[in-house]
């Protein structure tokens, strides 16, 4: 699913980068993440976003994708 960049900008306006304190530009070591993954029905809204470390984001994405694939298989049966 395509992310809405305007929603990410809105999140960042209210939640500056933990590393730099800035609302724009690079945020070294941090990513904006959806608390409830988009593939799991989470909304692409600031209320469903959080800052997460780059390392934690990589792991969370693997878990989210695995769970979403599992859920899709169950629905397809």
PADO-233044 format. One record per atom (N, C-alpha, C, O): residue in three letters; chain; atom name; x, z, y. Coordinates in steps of 0.2 Angstrom, whole numbers, plus 5000, padded with zeros to 4 digits. Each point is the difference from the previous one (the first is absolute). Example, Ala and Ser with C-alpha at 12.3 -4.5 7.8 and 13.67 -1.06 7.14 Angstrom:
PADO-233044
ALA, A, N, 5066, 5039, 4972
ALA, A, CA, 4996, 5000, 5006
ALA, A, C, 5004, 5000, 5006
ALA, A, O, 5005, 5003, 4999
SER, A, N, 4993, 4993, 5006
SER, A, CA, 5004, 5001, 5006
SER, A, C, 4996, 5003, 5005
SER, A, O, 5003, 5001, 5006
//
This chain:
PADO-233044
UNK, A, N, 5004, 5000, 4994
UNK, A, CA, 4996, 5000, 5006
UNK, A, C, 5004, 5000, 5006
UNK, A, O, 5005, 5004, 5000
UNK, A, N, 4994, 4992, 5005
UNK, A, CA, 5003, 4999, 5006
UNK, A, C, 4999, 5007, 5005
UNK, A, O, 4994, 5002, 5001
UNK, A, N, 5012, 5000, 5001
UNK, A, CA, 4999, 5006, 5005
UNK, A, C, 4999, 4998, 5007
UNK, A, O, 5002, 4994, 5002
UNK, A, N, 4994, 5009, 5002
UNK, A, CA, 4998, 4999, 5007
UNK, A, C, 5005, 5003, 5004
UNK, A, O, 5000, 5006, 5001
UNK, A, N, 5004, 4990, 5002
UNK, A, CA, 5006, 5003, 5004
UNK, A, C, 4997, 5004, 5006
UNK, A, O, 5003, 5005, 5002
UNK, A, N, 4991, 4993, 5001
UNK, A, CA, 4997, 5004, 5005
UNK, A, C, 4999, 5007, 4998
UNK, A, O, 5000, 5005, 5004
UNK, A, N, 4998, 4996, 4990
UNK, A, CA, 4998, 5007, 4997
UNK, A, C, 5007, 5004, 4999
UNK, A, O, 5000, 5006, 5002
UNK, A, N, 5005, 4991, 4996
UNK, A, CA, 5007, 5003, 5000
UNK, A, C, 5002, 5002, 5007
UNK, A, O, 5003, 5006, 5001
UNK, A, N, 4996, 4990, 5004
UNK, A, CA, 5002, 5001, 5007
UNK, A, C, 4996, 5006, 5002
UNK, A, O, 5003, 5005, 5004
UNK, A, N, 4990, 4995, 4995
UNK, A, CA, 4996, 5006, 5002
UNK, A, C, 5003, 5007, 4996
UNK, A, O, 5000, 5005, 5004
UNK, A, N, 5001, 4994, 4990
UNK, A, CA, 5003, 5006, 4997
UNK, A, C, 5006, 5003, 5003
UNK, A, O, 5001, 5006, 5002
UNK, A, N, 5004, 4989, 5000
UNK, A, CA, 5006, 5002, 5003
UNK, A, C, 4999, 5002, 5007
UNK, A, O, 5004, 5005, 5002
UNK, A, N, 4991, 4993, 5001
UNK, A, CA, 4999, 5003, 5007
UNK, A, C, 4998, 5007, 5000
UNK, A, O, 5002, 5004, 5005
UNK, A, N, 4995, 4998, 4990
UNK, A, CA, 4998, 5007, 4999
UNK, A, C, 5005, 5004, 4996
UNK, A, O, 5000, 5006, 5000
UNK, A, N, 5004, 4991, 4996
UNK, A, CA, 5005, 5003, 4996
UNK, A, C, 5007, 4997, 5000
UNK, A, O, 5002, 4996, 4996
UNK, A, N, 5002, 5006, 5009
UNK, A, CA, 5007, 4997, 5001
UNK, A, C, 5004, 5001, 4994
UNK, A, O, 4999, 5004, 4996
UNK, A, N, 5006, 4992, 5004
UNK, A, CA, 5005, 5000, 4994
UNK, A, C, 5003, 5006, 5000
UNK, A, O, 5003, 5003, 5005
UNK, A, N, 4997, 5000, 4989
UNK, A, CA, 5003, 5007, 4999
UNK, A, C, 5008, 5000, 5001
UNK, A, O, 5003, 5005, 5002
UNK, A, N, 5000, 4989, 4997
UNK, A, CA, 5007, 5000, 5001
UNK, A, C, 5002, 4999, 5008
UNK, A, O, 5005, 5002, 5002
UNK, A, N, 4991, 4994, 5001
UNK, A, CA, 5002, 4998, 5007
UNK, A, C, 4996, 5003, 5006
UNK, A, O, 5001, 5001, 5005
UNK, A, N, 4992, 5001, 4993
UNK, A, CA, 4995, 5002, 5004
UNK, A, C, 4997, 4995, 5004
UNK, A, O, 4997, 5001, 5005
UNK, A, N, 5005, 4992, 4994
UNK, A, CA, 4997, 4995, 5003
UNK, A, C, 4994, 4997, 4997
UNK, A, O, 4999, 5001, 4994
UNK, A, N, 4997, 4995, 5010
UNK, A, CA, 4994, 4998, 4997
UNK, A, C, 5001, 4992, 4999
UNK, A, O, 4995, 4997, 4997
UNK, A, N, 5010, 5000, 5004
UNK, A, CA, 5002, 4993, 4999
UNK, A, C, 5007, 5000, 4997
UNK, A, O, 5004, 5004, 5001
UNK, A, N, 4997, 4990, 4996
UNK, A, CA, 5007, 4998, 4998
UNK, A, C, 5001, 5003, 4993
UNK, A, O, 4996, 5003, 4996
UNK, A, N, 5010, 4997, 5002
UNK, A, CA, 5002, 5002, 4993
UNK, A, C, 5000, 5008, 4999
UNK, A, O, 5000, 5003, 5005
UNK, A, N, 4998, 4999, 4989
UNK, A, CA, 5000, 5007, 4999
UNK, A, C, 5004, 5001, 4993
UNK, A, O, 4998, 5000, 4995
UNK, A, N, 5009, 5001, 5007
UNK, A, CA, 5004, 5000, 4994
UNK, A, C, 4999, 5005, 4995
UNK, A, O, 4999, 5006, 5001
UNK, A, N, 5000, 4992, 4992
UNK, A, CA, 4999, 5004, 4995
UNK, A, C, 4993, 5002, 4999
UNK, A, O, 4998, 5004, 4995
UNK, A, N, 4997, 4994, 5009
UNK, A, CA, 4993, 5001, 4999
UNK, A, C, 4996, 4994, 5000
UNK, A, O, 5002, 4995, 5003
UNK, A, N, 4992, 5005, 4993
UNK, A, CA, 4995, 4995, 5000
UNK, A, C, 4993, 5003, 5001
UNK, A, O, 4999, 5006, 4999
UNK, A, N, 4997, 4989, 5004
UNK, A, CA, 4993, 5002, 5001
UNK, A, C, 4997, 4998, 4993
UNK, A, O, 5000, 4995, 4997
UNK, A, N, 4996, 5010, 5000
UNK, A, CA, 4997, 5000, 4993
UNK, A, C, 4993, 5001, 5001
UNK, A, O, 4997, 5004, 5004
UNK, A, N, 4999, 4993, 4991
UNK, A, CA, 4993, 5001, 5000
UNK, A, C, 4999, 5006, 4995
UNK, A, O, 5003, 5000, 4994
UNK, A, N, 4994, 5006, 5008
UNK, A, CA, 4999, 5005, 4996
UNK, A, C, 4996, 4998, 4993
UNK, A, O, 5003, 5002, 4995
UNK, A, N, 4992, 4995, 5006
UNK, A, CA, 4996, 4997, 4994
UNK, A, C, 5002, 4993, 5001
UNK, A, O, 4998, 4996, 5005
UNK, A, N, 5005, 5001, 4990
UNK, A, CA, 5002, 4993, 4999
UNK, A, C, 4995, 4995, 5002
UNK, A, O, 4994, 5001, 4998
UNK, A, N, 5007, 4994, 5005
UNK, A, CA, 4995, 4995, 5002
UNK, A, C, 4997, 4997, 4993
UNK, A, O, 4994, 4999, 5000
UNK, A, N, 5011, 5000, 4995
UNK, A, CA, 4997, 4998, 4994
UNK, A, C, 4995, 5005, 4996
UNK, A, O, 4997, 4998, 4995
UNK, A, N, 5004, 5008, 5007
UNK, A, CA, 4995, 5005, 4997
UNK, A, C, 4994, 5001, 5005
UNK, A, O, 4996, 5005, 4999
UNK, A, N, 5003, 4991, 5005
UNK, A, CA, 4994, 5000, 5005
UNK, A, C, 5001, 5004, 5006
UNK, A, O, 4996, 5001, 5004
UNK, A, N, 5011, 5001, 4998
UNK, A, CA, 5001, 5003, 5006
UNK, A, C, 4999, 4996, 5006
UNK, A, O, 5001, 4994, 4999
UNK, A, N, 4997, 5009, 5006
UNK, A, CA, 4999, 4996, 5006
UNK, A, C, 5007, 4998, 5004
UNK, A, O, 5004, 5005, 5000
UNK, A, N, 4996, 4990, 5003
UNK, A, CA, 5006, 4998, 5004
UNK, A, C, 4999, 5002, 5007
UNK, A, O, 4999, 4997, 5005
UNK, A, N, 5000, 5010, 4996
UNK, A, CA, 4999, 5004, 5006
UNK, A, C, 5005, 5005, 5001
UNK, A, O, 5003, 5003, 4996
UNK, A, N, 4998, 4999, 5011
UNK, A, CA, 5005, 5005, 5001
UNK, A, C, 4999, 5007, 4996
UNK, A, O, 5004, 5004, 4999
UNK, A, N, 4989, 4997, 5000
UNK, A, CA, 4998, 5006, 4997
UNK, A, C, 5002, 5001, 4993
UNK, A, O, 5001, 5005, 4997
UNK, A, N, 5001, 4989, 5000
UNK, A, CA, 5003, 4999, 4993
UNK, A, C, 5007, 4999, 5000
UNK, A, O, 5003, 4997, 4995
UNK, A, N, 5001, 5004, 5010
UNK, A, CA, 5007, 4999, 5001
UNK, A, C, 5004, 5006, 5001
UNK, A, O, 4997, 5005, 5002
UNK, A, N, 5009, 4995, 4995
UNK, A, CA, 5005, 5005, 5001
UNK, A, C, 5007, 4997, 5000
UNK, A, O, 5001, 4995, 4998
UNK, A, N, 5003, 5009, 5005
UNK, A, CA, 5007, 4999, 5000
UNK, A, C, 5003, 5002, 4993
UNK, A, O, 4998, 5006, 4998
UNK, A, N, 5006, 4991, 4999
UNK, A, CA, 5003, 5002, 4993
UNK, A, C, 5007, 4997, 5000
UNK, A, O, 5002, 4994, 5003
UNK, A, N, 5003, 5010, 4994
UNK, A, CA, 5007, 4997, 5000
UNK, A, C, 5000, 4994, 4996
UNK, A, O, 4996, 4999, 4995
UNK, A, N, 5009, 4997, 5006
UNK, A, CA, 5001, 4994, 4997
UNK, A, C, 5000, 5001, 4992
UNK, A, O, 4997, 4996, 4996
UNK, A, N, 5007, 5009, 5002
UNK, A, CA, 5001, 5001, 4993
UNK, A, C, 4993, 5002, 4997
UNK, A, O, 4998, 4998, 4994
UNK, A, N, 4998, 5007, 5009
UNK, A, CA, 4994, 5002, 4997
UNK, A, C, 4995, 4994, 5000
UNK, A, O, 4996, 5000, 4996
UNK, A, N, 5004, 4996, 5009
UNK, A, CA, 4996, 4994, 5001
UNK, A, C, 5001, 4995, 4994
UNK, A, O, 4995, 4998, 4997
UNK, A, N, 5011, 5001, 5001
UNK, A, CA, 5002, 4996, 4994
UNK, A, C, 4996, 5003, 4994
UNK, A, O, 4997, 4996, 4996
UNK, A, N, 5004, 5010, 5003
UNK, A, CA, 4997, 5003, 4994
UNK, A, C, 4993, 5000, 5000
UNK, A, O, 4996, 4998, 4995
UNK, A, N, 5001, 5004, 5011
UNK, A, CA, 4992, 5000, 5000
UNK, A, C, 4997, 4993, 4999
UNK, A, O, 4995, 5000, 4997
UNK, A, N, 5009, 4995, 5006
UNK, A, CA, 4997, 4993, 4999
UNK, A, C, 5000, 4998, 4993
UNK, A, O, 4995, 4997, 4997
UNK, A, N, 5010, 5005, 4999
UNK, A, CA, 5000, 4999, 4993
UNK, A, C, 4995, 5003, 4996
UNK, A, O, 4996, 4997, 4996
UNK, A, N, 5002, 5010, 5006
UNK, A, CA, 4995, 5003, 4997
UNK, A, C, 4993, 4997, 5002
UNK, A, O, 4996, 4999, 4996
UNK, A, N, 5003, 5000, 5010
UNK, A, CA, 4994, 4997, 5003
UNK, A, C, 4998, 4993, 4996
UNK, A, O, 4995, 4999, 4998
UNK, A, N, 5010, 4997, 5002
UNK, A, CA, 4999, 4993, 4997
UNK, A, C, 4998, 5001, 4992
UNK, A, O, 4996, 4997, 4998
UNK, A, N, 5008, 5008, 4999
UNK, A, CA, 4998, 5001, 4993
UNK, A, C, 4993, 5002, 4999
UNK, A, O, 4997, 4998, 4996
UNK, A, N, 5001, 5007, 5008
UNK, A, CA, 4993, 5003, 5000
UNK, A, C, 4995, 4995, 5001
UNK, A, O, 4995, 4999, 4997
UNK, A, N, 5007, 4996, 5008
UNK, A, CA, 4995, 4995, 5002
UNK, A, C, 4999, 4995, 4995
UNK, A, O, 4994, 4998, 4998
UNK, A, N, 5011, 5000, 4999
UNK, A, CA, 5000, 4996, 4994
UNK, A, C, 4996, 5002, 4994
UNK, A, O, 4996, 4997, 4997
UNK, A, N, 5005, 5010, 5002
UNK, A, CA, 4997, 5003, 4994
UNK, A, C, 4992, 5000, 5002
UNK, A, O, 4996, 4999, 4996
UNK, A, N, 5002, 5003, 5010
UNK, A, CA, 4993, 5000, 5002
UNK, A, C, 4997, 4993, 5000
UNK, A, O, 4994, 5000, 4997
UNK, A, N, 5010, 4995, 5005
UNK, A, CA, 4997, 4993, 4999
UNK, A, C, 4998, 4998, 4993
UNK, A, O, 4995, 4997, 4999
UNK, A, N, 5010, 5005, 4997
UNK, A, CA, 4999, 4999, 4993
UNK, A, C, 4994, 5003, 4997
UNK, A, O, 4996, 4997, 4996
UNK, A, N, 5003, 5009, 5006
UNK, A, CA, 4994, 5004, 4998
UNK, A, C, 4993, 4997, 5002
UNK, A, O, 4995, 4999, 4997
UNK, A, N, 5005, 4998, 5009
UNK, A, CA, 4994, 4997, 5003
UNK, A, C, 4999, 4994, 4997
UNK, A, O, 4994, 4998, 4999
UNK, A, N, 5011, 4998, 4999
UNK, A, CA, 4999, 4993, 4997
UNK, A, C, 4998, 5001, 4993
UNK, A, O, 4997, 4995, 4997
UNK, A, N, 5003, 5010, 5000
UNK, A, CA, 4997, 5001, 4993
UNK, A, C, 4993, 5000, 5000
UNK, A, O, 4997, 5000, 4994
//
